[in-house]
Amino acid sequence: MPLIPEEPQIHESVPGPRATPAAGRTAPTPRPVPGPGPRPAPRRPGSPGPNRGSAGTSSAQSQRTTSDATKPLPIAPAASAAKTTAAKATPQIQLIPATVEGALDAADEAVDLLLDSGRAPADILVLTTGEQHPWAAHELSFGEASYWAQHDAGDDVFYADAGADRAKGRPVVIVAVNGGANDAVAHALPEAMGRAGTLLIVCGDPRRINTLIGPGA
């Protein structure tokens, strides 16, 4: 589906990870709508009293009724729980108009806005479709082992290439469309949506992004 542009609030951009904001502040992000869960089975009536009839048929019916009453309640199939898990809410999508040259700055401003609103740094993943973010380029200069160790620690904002399969999902994913071939960008955007838990922010040219995603996305 085409993305609808939204104008962000402007905040001074400070690239790189930010310190954790003061505790007690919560981010105004949408909450996932839980899918329907399995309903409890109806309770069976209690065991009937003794049958005083003399007919053999009545006695057999009484035994069957008593046997049914003592059976355990049916357990909902595992498929119901699987459907509940699969019914994960689609993340909210926000498009911030930006040129190829200004996509990184727009992404940094989005990070500042999220942190100022109380979002934890560890909740944010920033992906780039073109050149690496300056923070990522700097950290990679010390080696990939050290770079990915910070990712695995998961205690700060992390910056990675959109094509990095090792980057795990986070509640908020920001994509800076700062370059890259059209087919690479078209592949990166759905991948980013799959990594986003509650919010996906795309910084780039709205016309190009909507064209690459297509009306059926």
Secondary structure, 3 states (H helix, E strand, C coil): CCCCECCCCCCCCCCCCCCCCCCCCCCCCCCCCCCCCCCCCCCCCCCCCCCCCCCHHHHHHHHHHHHHHCCCCCCCCHHHHHHHHHCCCCCEEEEEECCCCCHHHHHHHHHHHHHHCCCCHHHEEEEECCCCCHHHHHHHCCCHHHHHHHHHHCCCCEEEECCCCCCCCEEEEEEECCCCCHHHHHHHHHHHHHHEEEEEEEEECHHHHHHHHCCCC
